[in-house]
Amino acid sequence: MSAVTDTVRVAPAANPVSQSIRDSMVVAKRNLIRMSRIPEMIIYGLIQPIMFVVLFTYVFGGSMQIGSSTSAVDYKNFLMAGIFAQTVTFATASSGAGIADDMHKGLIDRFRSLPMARGAVLTGRTLADSVQTALTLVVLAVVALLVGWRVGSDGSTNAGKVLGAFGLLLLLGYAFTWIGALIGMSVRTPEAATSSGLIWLFPVTFISNAFVDTSHMTPWLRHIAEWNPFSATVQACRVLFANPGQSPSDAWPMQHPVWASLIYSVLILVVFRTLAVRKYRSATA
């Protein structure tokens, strides 16, 4: 008996954290491969932000007042941080639709039958969506440079600050994909996920400092816009890009936009990841 006992070795329990990371990477790889096989997903995802850049730059440039300036060049530089932030947040709708589609086709149930970490399915999906968002930002930045966008030329910015700005954008986008994940788990069809994912995004992105100087808004609307988490990231990017910003404000997020952006994004990420994973467990139980 002792010889048999010595021969048999019980496999050590896998570290839950390492297993979750490994499973998340597997699911992320699956989604990235799927995206590469359907290139129109990426192409159509690029068309909308490029249209926004061109339309806002040439239609509204010169007619918008930024501080005391109505210069088309100033508005072009003011605008781009808002377009970048809008692009990363609008990816929320496609993220929710993708998860809803997986639910509708029964793929989530097949994942559930495998010995994998429960939160890995959603984490992998959101990571893959973030990679696509990063690629979109790269293309969008090139288009912005082509239409005349420039980071500050007064020496108040550098490559590290510019990369930091894009890092804040990706963090905000990743946090918002968890809102999309929760929506995708809560509706029955991908169409419903797309519609419900866009409805709330429009007021979030337009009641902000993304496209206009909030000093021209009515006081109560300006207060909402300046405390909008989206506005904090936009303002942080303008500071790091050394682009023209909105008029001075007493609101804390506008005075400390980088810290406000980090705090808002991490808070959104923690809250909605917790809610989405909890919904995933109950929805697939």
C-alpha positions in Angstrom: 0.0 0.0 0.0 2.8 2.4 0.9 4.5 1.7 -2.4 1.3 2.5 -4.3 0.9 5.7 -2.3 4.4 6.7 -3.0 4.0 6.1 -6.7 0.8 8.1 -7.1 1.3 11.8 -7.1 -1.6 14.3 -6.7 -1.3 17.1 -9.3 -0.8 20.4 -7.6 -3.7 22.8 -7.8 -3.2 25.4 -10.5 -2.7 29.0 -9.2 -6.0 30.7 -9.8 -4.4 34.0 -10.9 -2.0 32.3 -13.4 -4.8 30.1 -14.7 -7.1 33.2 -15.2 -4.3 35.0 -17.0 -3.6 32.0 -19.2 -7.2 31.4 -20.0 -7.8 35.1 -20.8 -4.9 35.1 -23.2 -6.3 32.0 -25.0 -9.7 33.7 -25.4 -8.1 36.9 -26.5 -6.1 35.0 -29.1 -9.2 33.4 -30.4 -10.9 36.7 -30.8 -7.9 38.3 -32.5 -7.7 35.4 -35.0 -11.4 35.9 -35.7 -10.9 39.6 -36.3 -8.0 38.9 -38.7 -10.3 36.5 -40.7 -13.0 39.1 -41.0 -11.1 42.3 -42.0 -14.2 44.2 -42.7 -14.7 44.4 -38.9 -11.6 46.5 -38.7 -12.2 48.5 -41.9 -15.7 49.6 -40.9 -14.4 50.4 -37.5 -12.0 52.8 -39.0 -14.4 54.6 -41.4 -16.5 56.3 -38.7 -13.7 58.0 -36.8 -12.0 59.1 -40.0 -15.2 60.6 -41.2 -15.5 62.5 -37.9 -12.0 63.8 -38.3 -12.6 65.1 -41.8 -16.1 66.5 -41.2 -15.4 68.2 -37.9 -12.1 69.6 -39.1 -13.3 71.1 -42.4 -17.0 71.8 -41.6 -16.7 73.3 -38.1 -13.1 74.6 -38.3 -13.0 78.4 -38.2 -16.6 78.7 -36.9 -15.9 77.4 -33.4 -14.5 79.7 -30.7 -11.8 78.2 -28.4 -11.1 80.6 -25.7 -10.8 83.9 -27.6 -9.7 82.3 -30.8 -11.7 81.3 -33.9 -8.6 80.0 -35.7 -9.3 76.8 -37.8 -5.8 75.6 -36.8 -6.5 76.0 -33.1 -9.8 74.2 -33.4 -8.2 71.4 -35.3 -5.7 70.9 -32.5 -8.4 71.3 -29.9 -10.6 68.7 -31.6 -8.3 65.8 -32.0 -8.2 64.8 -28.3 -12.0 64.6 -28.4 -12.1 62.5 -31.5 -9.5 60.1 -30.1 -11.5 59.7 -26.9 -14.8 59.3 -28.8 -13.2 56.6 -30.9 -12.1 54.5 -27.9 -15.5 54.8 -26.2 -17.6 54.0 -29.2 -15.8 50.7 -29.4 -18.0 49.8 -26.4 -21.0 49.1 -28.7 -19.1 46.6 -30.9 -17.7 44.9 -27.8 -21.2 44.5 -26.3 -22.6 43.3 -29.7 -19.8 40.7 -29.9 -20.5 39.3 -26.5 -24.2 39.2 -27.1 -23.6 37.4 -30.4 -21.5 34.7 -28.5 -24.3 34.4 -26.0 -26.9 34.1 -28.8 -24.9 31.4 -30.6 -24.3 29.3 -27.5 -20.5 29.8 -27.6 -20.5 31.0 -24.0 -22.2 27.8 -22.9 -19.4 25.8 -24.6 -16.8 27.9 -22.9 -18.6 27.2 -19.6 -18.2 23.5 -20.1 -14.4 23.8 -20.2 -12.2 23.9 -17.1 -11.4 27.5 -17.3 -11.6 30.6 -15.2 -15.1 32.1 -15.3 -13.9 35.7 -15.8 -11.5 34.8 -18.5 -14.1 34.7 -21.3 -15.0 38.4 -20.8 -11.4 39.5 -20.0 -10.1 37.8 -23.2 -12.8 39.5 -25.2 -12.2 43.0 -23.8 -8.4 42.6 -24.3 -8.9 41.6 -27.9 -11.2 44.6 -28.4 -8.5 46.9 -26.8 -5.9 45.6 -29.3 -8.3 46.5 -32.2 -8.9 49.9 -30.6 -5.1 50.5 -30.3 -4.7 49.8 -34.1 -7.6 52.1 -34.8 -5.9 54.9 -32.8 -2.7 54.4 -34.7 -4.5 54.8 -38.1 -6.5 57.8 -36.7 -3.4 59.5 -35.5 -1.9 59.2 -39.0 -5.0 60.7 -40.5 -5.0 63.5 -38.0 -1.4 64.4 -38.9 -2.3 64.4 -42.5 -5.1 66.9 -42.0 -2.8 69.2 -39.9 -3.0 68.1 -36.3 0.2 68.8 -34.4 1.3 68.3 -30.8 2.6 71.4 -29.1 5.6 73.0 -30.7 6.5 75.2 -27.7 8.6 72.5 -26.0 6.1 71.8 -23.3 5.5 68.2 -24.4 7.7 65.2 -25.4 7.4 61.7 -26.7 6.8 60.3 -23.2 3.8 62.7 -22.6 2.3 61.9 -26.0 2.6 58.1 -25.3 1.1 58.8 -21.8 -1.9 60.5 -23.5 -2.5 57.5 -25.7 -2.1 55.3 -22.7 -4.9 57.2 -20.9 -7.1 56.8 -24.0 -6.6 53.1 -24.1 -7.3 52.8 -20.4 -10.5 54.7 -20.8 -11.5 52.6 -23.8 -10.7 49.3 -21.9 -12.8 50.5 -18.9 -15.7 51.3 -21.2 -15.5 47.9 -22.9 -16.5 46.4 -19.6 -19.7 48.5 -19.7 -20.2 47.0 -23.1 -19.6 43.6 -21.7 -22.3 44.1 -19.1 -24.7 45.3 -21.7 -23.9 42.4 -24.0 -24.6 40.0 -21.1 -27.9 41.7 -20.3 -29.6 41.7 -23.7 -30.9 38.9 -25.9 -29.6 39.9 -29.4 -26.5 41.6 -30.9 -28.8 44.2 -32.5 -30.2 45.2 -29.1 -26.6 45.3 -27.7 -25.5 47.7 -30.5 -28.5 50.0 -30.0 -28.3 50.1 -26.2 -24.6 50.5 -26.4 -24.9 53.7 -28.5 -27.9 55.4 -26.8 -26.0 56.4 -23.7 -22.7 57.1 -25.4 -24.0 60.1 -27.4 -24.8 62.2 -24.3 -21.6 61.1 -22.6 -19.4 62.2 -25.5 -21.3 65.3 -26.6 -22.1 66.7 -23.1 -18.4 67.2 -22.6 -15.4 69.3 -23.7 -14.7 67.1 -26.7 -16.0 69.3 -29.4 -16.7 72.7 -27.8 -15.3 74.9 -25.1 -17.6 74.3 -22.1 -17.4 78.0 -21.1 -20.0 78.6 -23.8 -22.5 76.2 -22.2 -25.2 77.2 -19.7 -23.9 76.9 -16.1 -25.7 73.7 -15.1 -24.7 71.9 -18.3 -21.1 73.1 -18.0 -21.0 71.7 -14.5 -22.1 68.3 -15.8 -19.6 68.4 -18.7 -16.7 69.3 -16.5 -17.3 66.4 -14.1 -17.9 64.0 -16.9 -15.2 61.2 -16.8 -15.0 61.5 -20.6 -14.1 65.2 -20.3 -11.3 64.4 -17.8 -9.5 62.1 -20.3 -10.0 64.6 -23.2 -8.6 67.4 -21.1 -5.7 65.2 -19.9 -4.8 64.4 -23.5 -4.8 68.1 -24.5 -2.5 68.9 -21.6 -0.1 66.1 -22.5 -0.3 66.9 -26.2 0.1 70.6 -25.4 -2.9 71.4 -27.6 -5.3 74.3 -27.0 -7.6 73.5 -24.1 -10.9 74.9 -22.8 -11.2 78.1 -20.8 -10.0 78.0 -17.2 -12.3 76.2 -14.8 -12.7 75.7 -11.1 -13.8 72.1 -11.4 -11.3 69.7 -9.9 -11.2 67.3 -12.9 -10.3 70.2 -15.2 -7.5 71.4 -12.9 -6.0 67.9 -12.4 -7.1 66.1 -15.5 -4.4 63.4 -15.6 -5.2 62.3 -12.1 -8.9 62.6 -12.7 -8.7 60.5 -15.8 -6.8 57.7 -14.0 -9.2 57.7 -11.1 -12.3 57.7 -13.2 -11.0 55.0 -15.6 -9.9 52.7 -12.8 -13.1 53.2 -10.9 -15.2 52.4 -14.0 -13.1 49.4 -14.7 -13.3 47.9 -11.2 -17.1 48.5 -10.9 -18.2 47.3 -14.3 -15.8 44.3 -14.4 -17.2 43.1 -11.1 -20.8 43.6 -12.3 -20.1 42.0 -15.8 -18.4 38.9 -14.3 -21.2 38.5 -11.8 -23.8 38.8 -14.6 -21.8 36.2 -16.6 -21.9 33.7 -13.8 -25.7 34.1 -13.3 -26.5 34.3 -17.0 -24.7 31.0 -17.8 -25.5 29.1 -14.7 
